[in-house]
């Protein structure tokens, strides 16, 4: 009697940073056998997320995800990391979910399994042929996390392994509020001291103004392990307005470079945040709803103002600037803003400082690689505290491509402008 050989599933590395690729291989299958590869993750909010793909083994009974094409599932084609970026809430989940890692001291745990045949539902009721548990980390071993509560500033500082000194980054998220640490911890894993800044929490907006961000920048700059003349700013959404305002107008601090994702130069930070959002809310009648009742905000800043008092004077910019946008951004008019920024800088003779990346069919939330795409999600509007479902835009595959490509270019930009020489760039290892 012939001995039955069980399929063997390998996922390497099983422990990696979130922006590292893994290699998924199934062996010991019958030749030309249909199988389904499935990924499953339970979020910190206790919601389950999954992705799956249909494959057919080759004449040796092997499926190699990075080389073979998926013929169906949450993604199709040759996609090495599709089991991560195409994740979505399992059927029956709560509406409007967004997958975000809030405790970066623990990994994202993903179970990869292989099932017999082409399966599209009911995975938890079936027994897989093999499974492997993987860990995806934002914070590499040796990265240090330090709570910052000084000079009225709230944030978290991340230090790379080693003595340094290192370049620094002030990391700013957008109008969602709270303290979001995962991008900063990943930047520290790539050799940058990075501080995630809290500035949009309820009750905090009245106290936050231009000076708050200057103090935060100084805290990074004055750390003994930071190269004082090599500190940049990294902003997403409203964080872009903050970064550009500091770069253009501050007399106390001078960013070495700025990375700005999905933002605008409209609404300079020339008043406390509470007043700026009051002005934005005066134009809230320009918002629209799509056929799913998701809120589209992009028209709120259109047309881009011609009055220079209503936008940041980009002619004053003296540091390199990288703009990263998706052309299907439904939350903010980022492409139109980038065009006006380029026009202003061209007229002033400083357009050589500008690099713009515009990704087709990508949306507003351009995150580190392999983060699942959310075309819309639940959101609490600052000021009014209204709970809505916000339309961010983007299509899953193009958005995933944009995240992978832009992250590589963002790291290269930061290394070019913040590190003294390429040979000094340090990246922590898992």
Buried (B, 14 or more C-beta within 10 A) or exposed (E): EEEEEEBBBBBEEBBBBBBBBBEBBBBBBEEEBBBBBBBBBBBEEEBBBBBBBBBBBBEEBBBBBEEBEBEBBBBBEEBBBBBBBBBBBBEEBEEBBBBBBEEBEEBBEBBBBBBBEBBEEEBEEBEBBBBBEBBBBBBBEEBEBEEBEEEEBBBBBBBBBEEBBBBBBBBBBBBBBBBBBBBBBBBBBBBBBBBBBBBBEEEBBEEBBBEBBBBBBBBBBEBEBBBEEBBBBBBBBBBBBBBBBBBBBBEEBBBBBBBBBBBBBBBBBEBBBBEBBEEBBEEBEEBEEEEEEBBBBBBBBBEBBEEEEBBBBBBBBEBBBBBBBBBBBBBBBBBBBBBBBBEBBBEEEBBEBBBBBBBEBBBBBBBBBBBBBBBBBBBBBBBEEEEBBBBBBBBBBBBBBBBBBBBEBBBEBBBEBBBEEEEEBBEBEB
